[in-house]
Amino acid sequence: MKVLCSSEESLYRPEAIRWRNRMGLLNPIGDAVVILPCSMRKPYSNSKSHQVFMKVSKRIQEVILTSPFGICPREMEKTYPIQSYDVSTTGEWSKEEIKVVGEVLRDYIGDKEVLAHVAGGYRQVCEEYLNDCTFTCDDGRPISYESMQNLKDNIKKYKKIPARAKLINGLRSLAIYQFGPGGESLIPHDCHVKGRYHKRIFHEGEQIAALLMDNGVYSLSLKGGQILSQIGSKWVNIEFDLKTNTLFAPGVQEADPNIIPKDEVVILNQGNLVGVGKAILSGEEMVKASNGVAVRVRHRVK
C-alpha cells in the first residue's frame, strides 16, 4: 500500500513519526557512514542512481536522506513504510524538513566519520546538523563521473565491513526496528540464514523467524516467540488454554500498549509462551473491546 507524502504536513503522519522514533534505536556499523540522496523509485536499490552508488558505497554503512521519514539505513530500505512511500524529489527542502531530518541524521551518525555524497537540500541538512563531514559531490551531480570518482577515492580510506558482520547487523537492525530495544536478541551471532529473497533464520537446527521481503518484517516461529517473550515486547496475556488459531478480544487479559495492527505478537499464559501471531487490533483495543478478533494465531503450543 502506497503512503502518500505530498506536503510538509507529511512530516507528522503517524507512520513518519513512528519511523523516525525507531531510527533512534539503530546504530551504524563500521568506521564511517556515507550519506546518499533518496530516489523516486522504491526500494532505493532498484533506482538507476542507487545502482551506481552501490557499486562504490556498499562496502561501508550507507544511509539515505529522505523527507518525511528522515533517514533510511540501507538495510532498512525494504521495510514498510519506507519501501512504498510516494513523494516528489525536487531537491528543495523547507526549513521544517531540514530541522526534522537533520535531527534524526545527527543522532544516528553519532561520532562516526561521514562522507556526504549529496547536493541541494540534502547538502544543506548535512551542513547545518553535522559538525564535520567530507562532501564528495562538488559539481551538484551525485552520479557524475567526477563525483563518483571522488566518492570512490574517499571510501578507500576506510576498512571494508565484512559481509557476515554486515548481514548480522542488518538482520538485527530490522529486529530492533520491529520489536524495540532488545529485539537484536532475536538474531544470534551464530544463526544461519537461508533463502535468496525471503530469508529464513535458523539457530541450532530450528527456525526462529522468516524475514518476508515483501514488507521487510519478521514472521515469528514458536522458537522466535520464545526469544521475544524474554524481552517484554509485543506481548498479549491470556488466562485460558489456547486451542484455536483465533484469539478474540474478550479473551485478552492484558496487552502491550505499543502493539499496533499487523504487529507480530507473542501470546502468554502465566508467563509461558502459548502462541505467536499477527495483531488485528492495537494493544489498547484488545483490552477494551468486547468483541472481535484480537490476534490471528500462526503457531501455538500443543
N, C-alpha and C positions, 0 to 999 in steps of 0.2 A: 504494500500500500504506500503510495507516494505521500510524503509530508511536504506540503506546500509552504514555502517560506518566501513571501513576496514583498515584505516590508520590514522596516526596523522593528515593528512590534513583534516580529517572529522571534526576536531575542528572548522574549518572555513566554514563549509557548512552553507548556509543561515538559514536552519531550526535550526541548533545548536546555532548559534549566536542569533537568534530571541528568542529561548527558554531561553538561559542564561540571556538575557536582561530582559525578562519578569519575571524571577525568582527574579530579584532585586526589584520587586514591592511587593513581598509577605513577610509576617511576620509569624513566628511560634507562635503557641498558647501554653499557659501553662508556667510552671516554668523551664522546661528542654527540651532538644532535644536529641533523641537517633539517632546516625548515623549508618546506615546499608550498607553493600555492595550490589551492583546490582546483577542480575541473568541473565542467558541466556534467560529464559522464560519471556514473557511479556503478560499481565501486571505482575509485580513482585509478586503480591499476589497469582498468580497461581503456582509459583515455590515451590518446597518442602522446600527449605531453608527459604523462607519468611513465609510460613505457620507455621514453627517452631518459627521464630522470633515473629510473630504477636500474638501468644498465650501469650507472655510476654510483648511485646513492644506497643501494640495497645492502652494501657491506657494513653500514653503520645504522644507528637508530634514525628513522625518518619520522617526522611529524608534519602533518598537513594543516595549514591555517585555513579556517573557513568560518564564515558567519552564516547562521546564528549559533552554531554549535561550538565555536571556539577553536578547538584543536581536534585532530584525529591522528593518533599514532598509527603507523602503517598497519600494525597487527589488528587494529580495530575496524578497518575500513569495510569489512563485510558484515558488520553488526548493525542491526536495526536500532535507531532510525537513520544512522549516518549513511547507510548504503542505499537509501531511497529518498532522500530529500531533494527538492527541486527549488533552485534559487538561481537568479541571474548572477553571472560572474563578470561584472563590468570592471572590476579592479578599483572602483571608487568606494571608499568607506566613510561612513558618518562618524562623528566624534563618539557617539554612544557605542557603535560597533567596535571602534578601536579600543575603547576602555574595557568593554566586557571581554573581548577576545584577548586583549593584551594581558589582563589579569590572570586569565586561565593559562596562557602561554608561560608567563613569568613563573607561576607556581609549579608548572610541570618541569620546566628547564632546570630549576634549582641552580646548582653550581657547575653544571656541565658546560663544556665549551660548545660554541654554536657557529654553524655555517648557515647563513641565511641566504637561500637561493630564491630571492623574491624581489618584486618590483611594485611600484604603485602603492596602494593602500596597505598591502601586505608588509612592505618595507617600513611604512610608517608605524605599524604596530610594533615591529622589532626595534625601531629606533627609539620609540617612546617608552617601551616597557622592558627592554633588556639592557643591562649595563654595558655589556661588551660582546660583540659578535663580529664575525667576518662576513662581509657581503660579497657574494661570488657572482652576482648578476649586475654588471656595470653598465650594460647598454639598454636596460629596460626590457630585454627579451630573454626570458629564462631558458628557452630551448635553442638559442643561437649557438653556433659553433664556439664562439669566444666564451660565452657564459658557461657552457658545459665543460669546456676545457679548463676553465678556471675552477669550477667545482671539482673536477677530477683531480687536479693538482693539489687542492687543499685537502680532499678526503684521504689522499695517500699518506698524509701525515699521521693518521690515526690507525690504530690496530683494528683489523677486521674482527667483527664479532663472530665467534664460531657458530656454525649452523645449528648444532644441537642446543646451545645456550639461547640462541635467538628463538628457536622453536618453543622451548620450555617457557621462556619469558613471555612469548606471545600467548600461549595457552593459559598461563597464569594471569596475565592481564585481563583476558576475557572472563576468567572465573571471578576475579576481583570486581570487574565491572558488573557482572551478573548477580553475584551473591554478596558483595560488600567486603569489608575488612575481614581477613581470614579466609576468603574464598580461594586464595592460592593453594591452600592445603588440599584442595580437590585434585591437584596435579602433582603427584610425587616426582622427585627428580629422576627416579629410575623407571618411570612409566614407559609404555610402548604405544606408539601411535600408528594406526593402520588406516588406509584409505587415501585415495588421490583427491577426492572432492570433499565429501563428508568425512570427518575424522572420527575414528573410534579410539577411545583412550582405555588402555588396559594396564592393570597392575597385579602382579602375582597371578597371572592367568585369568583374572576376572575383569570384565568390562566395567569401568567406572561411569563412563558417560559417552555420548555421541555428540560431536560438535556439528550441528546442522548448518551448512554454509549458505542455505537459502536466507537465513536471518542472522547467522553468526552467533547463536547462543547454544548452550549445552542442554541436552536432554538426559536426565539422570537415570541410571540403573539403581538397583537397591544398594549396591556397594557404594556408589556415589552418594546416595542419600544418607548412608551411614556416616560417611565422612562429613557431609554437610550438616548433619544433625548435631555434630560436636562443636560447631562454631556459632550456634544460636542465630541462624539466619533463615528466613523464608520457612518458618515452621507453622504447622497447624496442629493444635491439640484436640484429641477426641477422648471419650471415656467408654468406648464400646469396641467390640471386635469388628474389624473392617472386613466384611465378607463380600462386598461388591466393588465394581470398578467405578462407582459414582458415589461421591461424598456430598450429601446435601447439607445446606447451611444450618438447619436445626440441629445437626449432629456435631457442629463445631463448638467446642467449649471456649477456646482462645485461639488467637492467630496473630502472627507478626504484623503489626500495623503498617510495615513497609511493603507488604505484598501488594502488587497491582495485578490486574487481569493479565493472563498469559505468562505470568512468572512460573518458573519451576519451583515446586514446594515439596517439603518433607512432611509426612503425616506421622504424628507421635501419639502414643498411648502410654501415659505414666512414664514419659521419658524414653520409651523404647520405640524404635522405628517400626512402623507397620505398613508404610507405603510411600510412594512418590508419584507425583502427577503434575498437572498444569492447572493453575488457578483460573477459575472463571470469574470470580468476584475479587474485590480487593480484600485485604485482611480485615478492615473495619466492617465492610459489608457482610463478610462471612459471619461475624459475631452478632450483628444486628438483625440480619434477615431472618424472617420466619418461614421462608420457603425458597425454593430454587437450588440449583446446583452450585456448590462451592468449589469443588475440585474434580476434574476428570482424572481418575486414578490410572496410571500407566502400569505400575508394578505394585504388588502388595505381598507381604509376608504371609505365606500359607502354612 
